[in-house]
Amino acid sequence: MQHFLILGLISVLGETWNVPADCENIQAAIDASTDGDIVLVSAGTWKERIAVSNKTITIRSVAGAEATVIHGGNDGTVVSYTNNSNGVIEGFTIRGGAAELGGGAYIENSSPTFQHCLLDFNAAKQGGGAYVLRGTPVFSQCCFSFNTAEDGDGIWAKLARPELTACIFAGDSIGWQSGEMVTVRDTNSPAGACCIRDVCIQTASVACWEAGGLYRGESSNCIEACDAVCDEDVTGDGVVNLTDVLRVISAFGFCP
């Protein structure tokens, strides 16, 4: 019985894959891993693009983001999560991505957590830092800077509700499918839930109001604070009224 319990505990904890000791690169470790496993990455610049599909694993750097860079070589998305992939990626600089959608990160039908990550010097048509399609990913204590895109230098969200906690947007912007943009100065202050159409941001009240969001108070969080998006609420202020009508008229023009 004791032997069975030990084996069961090992199974629950998962296996650890060390890069480069066990696998020569990060993608090889991801491919070898199964749900619950941990991929530990040594310091250095890893020139590769990584993709996680249909699994829940932890990818963690040993030395932190300043010493551990994943560089996409300016050819494609650097980090991708697709097909119901969750888990955690922690302690990386995600750099050198160039793609149509999501230069630094592309997230589709998945809800991973990015923690203590720096996403910088990435480029895309939509979502220079990250592109999110149908998911509820979490960005915790991350920094977005020097990313470029036609829509959403930092993050572009479509049919998604990303949660950002204690993040910094150094000049980068965040946007959603309607085409409107909001620049978030930082979310590293006493914060509550800020609802801006499809996006919920943990941010301070002033930053939320300046962005045109609906602030729910410092005790609120993004899990339950924001209602589902109403298409008729064009301004995203939680109310359908004359302001929404005027916004539509402004977009299309008055009749001659």
C-alpha positions as CSV (number, residue, x, y, z in Angstrom):
1,M,0.0,0.0,0.0
2,Q,2.8,2.4,0.9
3,H,4.5,1.7,-2.5
4,F,1.2,2.4,-4.3
5,L,0.8,5.8,-2.5
6,I,4.3,6.9,-3.4
7,L,3.7,6.1,-7.1
8,G,0.4,7.9,-7.0
9,L,2.0,11.0,-5.5
10,I,4.7,11.1,-8.2
11,S,2.0,10.8,-10.8
12,V,0.0,13.7,-9.4
13,L,3.1,15.9,-9.1
14,G,4.1,15.4,-12.7
15,E,7.5,15.2,-14.2
16,T,10.2,17.9,-14.5
17,W,12.0,18.5,-17.8
18,N,15.2,20.5,-17.6
19,V,16.3,22.5,-20.6
20,P,18.9,21.9,-21.9
21,A,19.9,19.0,-19.6
22,D,17.0,16.7,-20.5
23,C,15.9,18.4,-23.8
24,E,18.0,20.5,-26.1
25,N,15.4,23.3,-26.5
26,I,12.1,24.5,-25.0
27,Q,9.9,23.1,-27.7
28,A,11.4,19.6,-27.4
29,A,10.5,19.7,-23.6
30,I,7.0,20.8,-24.4
31,D,6.5,18.0,-26.9
32,A,7.8,15.5,-24.3
33,S,5.6,16.8,-21.5
34,T,2.1,15.8,-20.4
35,D,-0.5,17.5,-18.2
36,G,0.9,18.5,-14.9
37,D,4.6,18.5,-16.0
38,I,7.1,21.3,-15.4
39,V,9.5,22.6,-18.0
40,L,12.5,24.4,-16.3
41,V,14.6,26.5,-18.6
42,S,18.1,27.7,-17.9
43,A,19.2,31.3,-18.5
44,G,20.2,32.4,-22.0
45,T,18.7,33.5,-25.3
46,W,16.6,30.7,-26.8
47,K,16.1,31.4,-30.5
48,E,13.0,29.5,-31.2
49,R,9.2,29.8,-31.4
50,I,7.3,27.6,-29.0
51,A,3.7,26.2,-29.2
52,V,1.6,24.6,-26.6
53,S,-1.4,22.6,-27.9
54,N,-4.1,20.8,-25.9
55,K,-2.1,20.4,-22.6
56,T,-1.7,22.1,-19.3
57,I,1.9,22.4,-18.2
58,T,4.1,24.9,-16.4
59,I,7.0,26.5,-18.3
60,R,9.3,28.4,-15.9
61,S,12.7,30.0,-16.2
62,V,15.3,29.3,-13.6
63,A,16.9,32.8,-13.6
64,G,13.9,35.1,-14.4
65,A,12.9,37.3,-17.4
66,E,16.0,39.5,-17.4
67,A,18.3,36.5,-17.9
68,T,16.0,34.3,-20.0
69,V,14.8,35.4,-23.5
70,I,12.8,33.5,-26.0
71,H,13.5,35.2,-29.4
72,G,11.4,34.5,-32.4
73,G,13.9,35.8,-35.0
74,N,11.3,38.3,-36.3
75,D,9.6,35.4,-38.1
76,G,6.3,34.3,-36.7
77,T,4.7,34.3,-33.2
78,V,7.1,33.6,-30.3
79,V,4.7,31.8,-27.9
80,S,1.4,30.1,-29.0
81,Y,-1.3,28.5,-26.8
82,T,-4.1,26.8,-28.8
83,N,-6.7,24.0,-28.5
84,N,-7.7,24.4,-24.8
85,S,-4.2,24.8,-23.5
86,N,-3.8,26.3,-20.1
87,G,-1.0,26.2,-17.5
88,V,1.6,28.8,-16.7
89,I,4.5,30.5,-18.4
90,E,6.7,32.3,-15.9
91,G,9.8,34.5,-16.0
92,F,10.6,35.1,-19.6
93,T,11.3,37.9,-22.0
94,I,9.3,37.2,-25.1
95,R,10.9,39.1,-27.9
96,G,11.4,39.3,-31.7
97,G,8.0,38.1,-32.9
98,A,6.5,39.2,-36.2
99,A,3.2,37.9,-37.4
100,E,-0.2,38.8,-38.8
101,L,-1.9,38.1,-35.4
102,G,0.1,38.2,-32.2
103,G,3.7,38.9,-32.5
104,G,4.8,38.0,-29.0
105,A,1.9,35.6,-28.0
106,Y,-1.0,34.1,-29.8
107,I,-3.8,32.6,-27.6
108,E,-6.8,30.9,-29.1
109,N,-9.5,28.9,-27.2
110,S,-7.1,28.8,-24.2
111,S,-6.6,30.4,-20.9
112,P,-2.9,30.3,-19.8
113,T,-1.3,32.5,-17.2
114,F,1.6,34.7,-18.1
115,Q,3.5,35.6,-15.0
116,H,6.5,37.9,-14.5
117,C,7.0,38.1,-18.2
118,L,8.3,41.0,-20.4
119,L,6.8,41.2,-23.9
120,D,8.8,43.6,-26.0
121,F,9.9,44.5,-29.5
122,N,7.3,42.4,-31.2
123,A,5.2,43.4,-34.2
124,A,1.9,42.3,-35.7
125,K,-1.1,43.6,-37.6
126,Q,-3.2,43.0,-34.6
127,G,-1.8,42.4,-31.1
128,G,1.9,43.3,-31.2
129,G,2.5,41.9,-27.7
130,A,-0.4,39.4,-27.6
131,Y,-3.5,38.4,-29.6
132,V,-6.3,36.7,-27.7
133,L,-9.2,35.0,-29.4
134,R,-11.9,33.3,-27.3
135,G,-10.2,32.7,-23.9
136,T,-9.7,34.1,-20.5
137,P,-5.9,34.3,-20.1
138,V,-4.3,36.0,-17.1
139,F,-1.3,38.4,-17.4
140,S,0.1,38.9,-13.9
141,Q,3.0,41.3,-13.2
142,C,3.9,41.5,-16.8
143,C,5.3,44.4,-18.8
144,F,4.4,45.3,-22.4
145,S,6.8,47.8,-24.1
146,F,8.1,48.7,-27.6
147,N,5.6,46.5,-29.3
148,T,4.0,47.7,-32.6
149,A,0.7,46.9,-34.4
150,E,-2.0,48.5,-36.4
151,D,-4.5,47.5,-33.7
152,G,-3.4,47.0,-30.1
153,D,0.3,47.5,-29.6
154,G,0.2,45.6,-26.3
155,I,-2.8,43.3,-26.5
156,W,-5.7,42.8,-29.0
157,A,-8.7,40.8,-27.7
158,K,-11.5,39.3,-29.8
159,L,-14.4,37.5,-28.2
160,A,-12.1,37.2,-25.1
161,R,-11.9,38.5,-21.6
162,P,-8.2,38.7,-20.6
163,E,-7.4,39.6,-17.0
164,L,-4.4,41.9,-16.3
165,T,-3.2,42.2,-12.8
166,A,-0.3,44.5,-11.7
167,C,0.9,44.9,-15.3
168,I,2.6,47.8,-16.9
169,F,2.0,49.1,-20.5
170,A,4.9,51.4,-21.3
171,G,3.3,53.3,-24.2
172,D,1.6,50.1,-25.6
173,S,-2.1,50.0,-26.0
174,I,-4.9,47.4,-25.5
175,G,-7.9,47.1,-27.8
176,W,-10.8,44.9,-28.9
177,Q,-12.6,43.9,-32.0
178,S,-14.8,47.0,-32.2
179,G,-11.7,48.9,-33.4
180,E,-11.7,51.4,-30.5
181,M,-8.5,51.7,-28.5
182,V,-7.6,52.3,-24.9
183,T,-4.1,53.0,-23.5
184,V,-3.5,51.8,-20.0
185,R,-0.7,53.6,-18.2
186,D,-0.1,50.8,-15.7
187,T,-1.9,48.5,-13.4
188,N,0.7,48.5,-10.6
189,S,-1.4,50.6,-8.2
190,P,-4.2,49.8,-5.7
191,A,-6.6,48.3,-8.2
192,G,-10.1,47.0,-8.9
193,A,-12.0,45.7,-11.9
194,C,-12.2,48.0,-14.9
195,C,-14.8,46.8,-17.5
196,I,-14.1,48.0,-21.0
197,R,-16.4,46.1,-23.4
198,D,-14.8,42.6,-23.9
199,V,-11.8,43.4,-21.7
200,C,-11.5,43.4,-17.9
201,I,-8.5,45.1,-16.5
202,Q,-7.3,45.1,-12.8
203,T,-6.3,48.8,-12.7
204,A,-6.5,51.9,-10.6
205,S,-9.6,54.1,-10.8
206,V,-8.0,57.1,-12.6
207,A,-6.5,54.9,-15.3
208,C,-9.9,53.2,-15.8
209,W,-11.8,56.4,-16.1
210,E,-9.3,58.0,-18.5
211,A,-9.6,54.9,-20.6
212,G,-13.4,55.2,-20.7
213,G,-14.0,52.2,-18.6
214,L,-16.5,51.3,-15.9
215,Y,-14.7,51.1,-12.5
216,R,-16.2,48.6,-10.1
217,G,-14.2,49.5,-6.9
218,E,-10.9,48.4,-5.3
219,S,-12.6,45.4,-3.6
220,S,-13.8,44.0,-7.0
221,N,-12.0,41.6,-9.3
222,C,-12.3,40.5,-12.9
223,I,-13.9,37.1,-12.2
224,E,-17.5,38.3,-11.6
225,A,-17.4,42.1,-11.9
226,C,-18.0,42.6,-15.6
227,D,-21.2,41.7,-17.3
228,A,-21.4,40.1,-20.7
229,V,-20.9,42.5,-23.6
230,C,-24.0,44.0,-25.1
231,D,-23.5,44.8,-28.8
232,E,-25.9,47.8,-28.5
233,D,-23.7,49.4,-25.8
234,V,-21.3,50.9,-28.3
235,T,-19.5,53.1,-25.8
236,G,-19.0,50.2,-23.4
237,D,-20.2,52.2,-20.4
238,G,-22.8,49.6,-19.3
239,V,-25.8,51.7,-20.5
240,V,-27.6,51.8,-23.8
241,N,-28.6,55.4,-24.4
242,L,-28.4,58.4,-26.7
243,T,-24.6,58.5,-26.4
244,D,-24.5,55.1,-28.2
245,V,-26.7,56.4,-31.0
246,L,-24.5,59.5,-31.4
247,R,-21.4,57.3,-31.6
248,V,-23.0,55.3,-34.5
249,I,-24.1,58.5,-36.3
250,S,-20.6,59.9,-35.9
251,A,-19.1,56.7,-37.5
252,F,-21.4,56.6,-40.5
253,G,-22.4,60.3,-40.9
254,F,-25.7,62.1,-41.1
255,C,-28.1,61.7,-44.0
256,P,-27.8,64.5,-46.6
